């Protein structure tokens, strides 16, 4: 692959529900562009993007894959970075990061299934990140599809700004252009009418063009180009295109749309970076400028660890230029790295390149310092720059794990931490009270495939069981705490005295530690020791042994001794003062509440809602995504859903599916609180 100009670059993520045909569509685009001899097949395991053994076995994507290729067509040369993403909600940790790396989110819709749960969610996520959006209706060749009705439903769900750039024609065996050369027939509506609606929508963003249009009655596609780019950038237009990855209908036209209409890195909304001051003050937004002459800024949005190749860090360049051998800094590290090679990716194939410019998506291999979400930069003064955080869901689905073979404990730990590096929605926690290691993910499928990967790729067998529920503790009132730590043992003694105050925070705000000590009553070098003592209690809890959250601790006074004051004294005083305050602050146990989305046969709706209601569930709504099927949205305590997967399977004869998503914590019912407190060992809070 040769050098390319920034204006020739296009970056696009294929996102949407599983089964919409994203991987097959990527194959069709690669084949049409001449990047591969022929399109591969998901069923045969021959696709570029689903290249791991487990993906081939399961026949669906498990991770984000990059396919870079060149196009030399009538619209001129272009270099496209295409990102193929998994469609199941369990793998959002792999699909959502793609939105941080592209200008365009292409939401792929299955013409048969219509608007599904993930369709709407990706539309919203893409809009919130300021991305251009393109709706691709795939599988138009399928039996019993109502393409006209589907377009109407898309417009009803997402607004009148969803307008077709082309329409299916000749029984969905081809498409008719509605923008560049609006002529010919279509299977429904009218090409001329669709063109008129496009023009009417686009000219609204340009007053001069609007005036000319009203005066002349028409406007050329060339004159529409810039305002169309602006309309997409502002969310005023969401183009819709039709195609079939299977038959090839509309694939060439889609390729032309990507090259001719989708934004290059200088035309899309610039990615938001954050300037995070070292003094702890509030971050401010700053924008990366797609200029290769500026300081380099690149965002790592994917980590892949191959047993043979090692760590591969995939990043998007937003500013500056990156070349092999140049000095780069990783995040806030002061130690530079000098990557020897730079790679373009096409599935598992790596092609070495000599530079990466703004808009390029490339990879660096075998640099262990690079982690997910890190910023790569070439100027030490840019160490304070961070990427705008991704809206990743909280992982609540858990399994307690332990090795089947005695002595494999360290190997298990190493492997699971590799998986954490690859998947931002996979995490580990250790429940000290139950003495168990719990892996958490976004759903049953997420953890099942993780276990399969551990077994097949790392030859490691794990035993699993249901874990303890991740309860939390908090406070409901303000309170003061005090402790004096004093020890005299003949030589130098220990002395530290702490006064602090605790305050509840809004749910989900975590923990804040505030230093309001005046006049040096606690010397500044001992404040971290006080915080250390406080944080020690945070981890072990107060009432029932669960971590504390959603509270603020304010240290406002204390005493020290010029000789006897030591770090250990203030650690102990901070801990005991915090416990003293908690005893007065109406501590309470919180339980996790999750959103439950269920798709099942319509005839089973009554049984399912009854099951949920009987387990403290609250039904939020329902709809019918397609005939004979119902989608139920509900909220329920996680503790009440341990047996729900088995019950759903039984109620629906295996035809029901569900997803869990963390919603919030709320106070547990009084009987449950009492039970949890009673089960907790009182000795856990005994003083040393």
Protein Blocks (a to p, Z undefined) as FASTA:
>chain_A
ZZddfklpccdddeddehilmmmmmmmmmmmnopafbdcdfklopafklmcfklmmnopa
fbdcddddddddfnopaddddddddfbfklmmmmmmmmmmcfbdcddddfklmpafklmm
mmmmmmmnopacddddehklbghiafklmmmmmmmmnojklccfbdceehhpaccdfklm
ggdjdfbhjfklmmmmmmmmmmmmpmklmmmmmmnopacfklmmmmmmmmmmnopaccdd
dddfknopoklmmmmmmmmmmccfklmccdddddddfklpacddddddddfkbccddddf
bdcddfklopadddddfehjddehiacdehjbfbdcddfbdcddehjbccddfbdcehia
cddehiakbcghiacdfbfklmmpccddddddddfbdcddddfbghilmmmmmmmmmmmm
mmmkbccdddfklopacdddfbfklmmmmmmmmmmmnopacdddddddddddddfbdcdd
dddddddehiacdddddddddddddehklpadddfbehhlagfklmmmmmmmmmmmmmno
mmnopacehiacddfbdcddfklpcfklmmmmmmmmmmmmmmmnopaddddddddddddd
fklmmmmmmmmmmnopacfbdcdfbghiacddddddfklmmmmmmmmmmmnnopaccddd
dfbdcdddfklmmmmmmmpcfklmpcZZ
